[in-house]
Amino acid sequence: MTSIEEYNLVQDEWVCVHSKICGVAESLAHIHPSSPLDSRINELIISYFNQWRFVIEAYDKLFILFKELNSASDQRTEIQIITEFDVKSLQLEIEFKNYSFLFIVALKSLIDIFACIIDIIQNQIVRAEDRMPDFFSYGKRKVENPINEITTEFEKLRAENDSCWIKQVNNIRNKIIHRGYLLKPIIGFHKEETLIIQTYNGANFYFDIDKFDLGALFRNFIVGMNQIDNAFADILCREILSSRITYEASFRYSNLMNEYNFKEILAI
């Protein structure tokens, strides 16, 4: 696993996130000031950035727990069969379970809110909450302003094989939310280089389970989500804003503070 500092997410003790798609959304909101569309766009942007915080904080907590586990000695002696590592793994297991659960649920919520932001930019309609799309349903219902490139991008991402991070998150989230599965770390008797999490149901640890490398999943999310964010933003900026984005959107947090920043891009 890699610390969040290695992903250039931390600046002066703040964790910082930038989103081009949120900049496109905010640019659209300012065309319709003080309107229901403006209000809903800002709600979605805040929700999107909040999910980023949940994902990063859950991962960071799991990284700290993993580091703490590996700091324990895994050496047995003639008089001590149970090692410090064995004891520590049992002490930390419930936290590994809880934070990996939060990580997966927040990550799925993040990509679903992303789809809602795409929808409101593309169609400029304030939908009832039960009519909002999720990532895997987007474009399957009638849309008011179809954009072929958007539909194609979603279809390409949904067509990825099951090892794709998006499908992996969706499959695991559906199991733990709809089918009663839980998550647990796979920890042996010695220090680990990677944190592997598996699904399980009741006492079934061997059949119909999913395993994932949490560090690799987070890395694929950070790299992949930025690419996806930029790709959809470029299409919508061109199709909806005539290639003129007027705001940049970013978010940063530290301890109990959240800052949502919208910076106007001044014309040269």
Helices and strands as residue ranges (DSSP letters): G 4-7, E 10-11, E 14-19, H 20-29, H 36-70, H 84-123, G 129-131, H 148-158, H 165-178, E 182-185, E 196-200, E 211-213, H 214-240, E 247-254, E 257-264
